[in-house]
Every structure is written in structure tokens, then in C-alpha cells.
Amino acid sequence: MTGMAARYLYLTRHGEASSDESQLTDAGHRQAALLGERLRGVPLTAIHHGPLARAEQTARLVGERLDGVPLRRSDAAGDSIPYLPAREELPPETADAMLGFLGQFSAEEREQGPGLAAAALAEFTGPVVGDEPCHELVITHNFLVGWLVRAALDAPKWRWIGINHANAALTVIRYAPGRPPSVLLFNDTGHLPAELRWTGFPQELHV
């Protein structure tokens, strides 16, 4: 009888993008290459990436350093609003700011996002069928990383807001049979030199 094995989900945000988000910057190229070097010793079986250019370019650059690991485009790994909270779910002192932030996105983004977020949970999380652990990389965007980390910690659905991820940083979540998910690593930039860390964050949040 076939059993279940652990899934190790490696998450990253795409490399730094140009102001119009149409391509990676020179820094973004370097970040992606260094992330690929960081992952060379990991037994990855797939690199999933969102459909936007900045995620696809990051995946290609990472993949060039990982011999034979296939690239797989996934709409579920795209840039979307994973959950729209009602005002009563939010802390009263921050509700106006949070709802104002979400209101800047298009109706299409707000309507399609929850379905894509549910698809990401179904596609990328939980133990896998079989006897061998599975190691997969998902190259995505800030909001989806926050959503998947939030889900792993069983936090309230609105709490994806405020979980921020630097470009090309690394997060690892383990989904083992019979155990709750474990966040083994979060927003690790150890493979990046100081000048390439914390891009994607406001300057006042650089550590």
C-alpha cells in the first residue's frame, strides 16, 4: 500500500524588478543566480513559477544553475490578493489602513485572487503520496509567500497582510504526515551580499 511522505516547499519572491515590473534589474539577475547557487545541493524535483515576466526570468536564472530540474509555469503561483478580509476581522486600530491598502488594487485582482490562493494551497502544500520526500521550489510574489506562511502557522486568514518577503530570499516549509506544518526557514538572505539584501522592502525596514 502506498504511503505518504514529507513535502519540503522552498518559497522565494522573484528577483528585484524594474519600475514597470516588465523585467529583472541587474541586481535581480544577480539575486536569482545566487539563489540558484544556494540551492545546488537541494534535491529539487521541480521549479514552479508564476506567469509574470519577473517570476519567469527568475526561474530561468535559478534553473540554469540546477542541472535537469524542470521549470513549470503555474497560474496559482502568480501575483494576486489571496484574501479580502471584512472590516470586523481586522484590529480596529489598523482596519482603515489595511482596507485602504487593499482598495488600491483592481476589482479583477481582488475577485480572482482568493481562487488562485486556494489553488496554490491545493497544489503546493501538504504531504505527498509515496515513500520519498518531495522537494519543490515555488518562485512567486510577496503576497502569496505571506499567504502560504500564514496557512502553515494556522493564523487568521487576514494575517497574510504584514508578512513581507525580500527579493530572492528563501523560506522553507515542511509538511510531514501526521504533523502540523513547520516553518523551517523564513526570509533568509544569507546567500546574498549586503547590497542585494532587503530589496522590495522600504528603506526603514532594512535590517
Secondary structure, 3 states (H helix, E strand, C coil): CCCEECEEEEEEECCCECCCCCCECHHHHHHHHHHHHHCCCCCCCEEEECCCHHHHHHHHHHHCCCCCCCEEECHHHCCCCCCCCCHHHCCCCCHHHHHHHHHCCCHHHHHHHHHHHHHHHHHHCCCEECCCCEEEEEEECHHHHHHHHHHHCCCCHHHHCCCCCCECCEEEEEECCCCCCEEEEEEECCCCCHHHCCCCCCHHHCC
